[in-house]
Every structure is written in C-alpha cells, then in structure tokens.
Amino acid sequence: MRNPHNERLSSDNAAADPERKCILSGEHDARGALIRLAISPDGEVLPDVLARAPGRGAWLGVSRPDLEIALAKGKLKAALARAFKGAALTIPTDLPERIEAALTRTLTDRLGLELKAGKLLMGSDRIAENARAGKVAWLAHAADAGEDGSRKLDQAWRVGEEEEGSGRAGVRLPLDRAALSVALGRDNVVHLALTDAAAATRLNAVLQRLLHFLGRPQAEGAVAGSDCTSAGAALAIPSAG
C-alpha cells in the first residue's frame, strides 16, 4: 500500500494515530488508513471499520481484489491465525462484500452528519454559485452523473479557487444518484459540495479509504488547497488494538 507522507489520513502526530501493520502485505500505515478486523463472540471474523470492538484486532491495508485472492488461496486464513494466536475462527465467504458495505456506510453516515451540520450543499445551481464565490472546499459527483454537468461545476470550482487551467475536478464517488438520494433522504442527489475545510478533511479521509479498498485511484484535487490526496488532519478512530 502506497504511503507517501502527504497521503496519510491522520495527523502528523504519530501518538494520535499510531501505525499498524497489514497482516497480508506486511506494510505499515496509519491506523486510520487501514481496516480493522475483529472476532465476534462466536468466533466469526467481521469488519470493525470504526475500530471500536474490544479485544485483539487484525489490520488490512490491501484492496478488495487482493483480499479476494488471499481469501481464495488460504493466505487470509493463515494470516488471521497468526494475528489471533491460533484462536478458532470462522471467515465469512462474503467478508470482502461486508467490508465494502461497512466502508460505504461510514461514508454515507459522514455525509449525513455534514448535512445535518449545514455544511453539505446539493443542487447544481447552489453549488455553482458557492463554487464561483470560493466557498466550496470539496466537490463530488455521483457515479452516474452526466459529464457535461460535472465539467461545468468543476470549472466553477476552479474559477472560485483561482486555479483555472489546473485540471482540479470534483471526485467521482463510488455511489450512484439513487444510493446518494437514499442515504441523504433527498430526491435526485447528483452533485455534492462541502463549504467547510475541516468537514472536507473528515469526509475525504473516509472516502480515500473506501477508494483504496475498491482498487480505484485516489481522488486527486478532491479537497480545495490539497496538492493531491492529502487529507490533512485525522479521521479520528478509537482503537482497542
């Protein structure tokens, strides 16, 4: 898993977000960038993406395609046996699907929180107006958003950020308009924007972890003022270990 310094999903304070080691790749990354696995009382291995379950945990930093290969070849079973000291375990055959669903839910939950806080904008006209005024910190489009409408909002954003010609563009989300509409309780949600830089940092951290798991390129320029995918301050995830 790539881990250049400016792509950490945590703060620069190592004590605040210590590194963990992926049980499959052996590579280290910030805890907030990895996915924690925990054991249920009956021994089932389950995703613990918020890192809140008690007891020992195991950490994954690989993409879903790599995880599926490791699961099929028995490498995941062996790695988990080492991580959990030989405890009796049951690995669900749909573990990759469960992880993706949990990461997606974390993303939609975060969007919902920012909406309740009044920091999430929806609607092309409203987003364009705020973007041109330099009031948009993060811009995104549904997976099935039209190219023309997305380009127009991207251009408005670049104008507001005084970055015309930079190629900065909103991120294409791994959710279509139907999924976004259900998650946010609104009709026909196609484009989204955040007006608060701290909210953008929080949201981007969650999104980058999902994109990495899906094996998708991370979202360049998704946050105003970022040089690539830097998330800045931390995605705060408490951990039991």
N, C-alpha and C positions, 0 to 999 in steps of 0.2 A: 504493500500500500504506500503510495507516494506520501511523503510527509515533509515537504519544504516548510521552512519556518513560517512563511507568511500565509500558510493554509491551515494552521491549527485552528480548531474550532473552540479552543479555550483561551483563557487569558494567558499572558506570558508568565504568570506566577505558577511555577510547577507545583507548589504546595497546594494551590487552589484546585488544580486539575492534574493530578499525577498521571504518568504514563502507565499503560497496561500493555501486555504482550498478547498478540493474536495467537491462539492455540494452533492455528493451521499454518500460517505463513512464518511465524516466529518473529515478525516485525513488531516494533513498538510504536505506539501513537498515543496522543492524549486520550484520556478515558472518555471524554465527550464525543470523540470521533469514532469510537468503537461500539459494538453491540454486545451487551452482557447477556449471557445465558444463565439460568438458574434452574434448580431442581424443585419440582413440586413435592408435596408430602408423600405422594405415591411413586416418586422416582422418575417422573416424566421431565424431560428436558424442554424448557419453554423459554421464549424470548422475554427478557426483562429490560426493555429498551430505556426505561427511566431509572434503571439501576436501584430499585427500591426493595427488592426481595431480600430477606435475611439470609445469612449463611454464605458459604463459598460461592463464587461465581466464576464463569469462564468467559473469555472475551474473543470476539470475532472482528476481524478487520478486512475480510475478503468480500468480494462481490457475490451476488446470488449465483451466477453461473459457476464460479469456482466452488462455492459451497455445495451446489448440487453434485458436482463431480466428486468432491470429497465425501459426500454422503453415500453416493453410489459405490465408491471404491472402498468404503470402510475406513477411510482415513479420519473422518469426523468421529466415528465411534472410538477409535484408538486415542485420538487427541482428548476427547472428553473423559475417557477412562483415566488418563494421566492427570488431567486437571482436577477431577473429583476423587482422586486417590482410590480408584477401583470400586467406587460405590455402584450398587446395582442401578442401572439406568435404562430408561426406555426413550428412544429417539423417535419422535413422530416422523412419519414419512413425508408429511407436509410441512416440516419445520421451515424450509425457505419461504413458503407461502405465508406462514404465520409471522415470520419476521417482517416480511414486506408489508403485511397488513398492519402490524404494530407500528412500524415506522410511518406508514401513511396516516394512521390515526393520530400519531403525535403531531404530524404536520397540520392536519385539519383542525386538531384541537388548538394548536398555536394560532392558526388563522382566526378561529372563533374568538379566542381571548383578545386578539388585537382588534377585532371588530367591536367587541363589547367595550373596549377601552377607547373607541372612537378614532383609532389610528389607521384603519383599513379603508381604502377607497374602492368603490366599484362603479362601473359605468364609464364608457369611453369618453364622453364629454367632460365629466367631472375629473377624470384622471388627466385628460389632456390639458385642461385649464390649470390644474395644480402643477403638472409637469413643466409647462412653459414658464410658470412663475418660480420654478426652482424649489418647489415644496415636496417633491417626491424623492424619497430615499431608497425605494426598492420598487421594481416593476416586474410583473409577471403576466404570462398569458396561459390560458388553458391549452391542453394538448391539441385540441381540435379548433383552436382559434384561427380565424382567417388571416392569411399572410398580409393582406392589404391593411386591415385594421391594426394589426400588431406593428407593422412598419410605421404607420402614422404616429402611434403612441411612442414608439422608440425614438422617432425623430423629435417629437415634442419634448421628450425627456432630455435628449442631447442638447437641445436648444436651452432648456432651463438650467442645465448643468454647465453650459458654455463649453460643450465638448463636441460640437459639430465636426463630422469627419472622423471621429474616434472609433466608430463602429459599436459603441456601447449599445446594448439592447437588453430588453427585459428577458427574464429566464422563461423557457418553455417548461411548464410544470408537467409532472408525470400524472396529471389528473385532467380529465376532460370536463367540459362545462356542466355536464349532468352531475358528476361527482362533486364538483365545487358548489353547485347550486344546492344539493342536498346537505352538504357539510355546513354551509353558511345560512341555510334557511332562506335563500333568495332565489328569484327566478333568473335563469339565463346568465349566470356568472361566467364571463369570458375573460375579462381583464381585471387585474388586481394591482393595487399600489399601496405602499405604506408611506406615511408622512413623517415618521419619527425614526431617527437614525438608530436608536437603541432597539426599537422594535424590529427594524430591518436586520440588525445583527442577530437578534434572537431567532428570527424566522429563518434567516439564511443558514444558520448553524444546523437547524433541524433538516432543512431541505438538502444541504450538501451531504449529510449522512445517508439520506434516502437515495439520492442520485448515485452516490458511490456504490451502495448495495445493488442498485439496479444495473450497474456497469455502464452508466451514462457519463459523458464528460461533465465535469462540474461547471457551474453556471458562471461564465466569465462576465464581469461587469454587472452582476445582478444587484449589487449594492452601490449606491452613489458614493464616489470617493474611493472605492476599492480598486486596487490595481489588478486584481484577478478574481480569486475566490476567497480572499481573506475575510474571515468572519469577525475579526476583532475580538471583542470581549466574549466571555464564555457562555456556552449553553450550560446552565447550572444543573448538574445531575448528581444528586446524592448517591453514595455508593456504600454497599455493605462489604465490598471487597472484590 
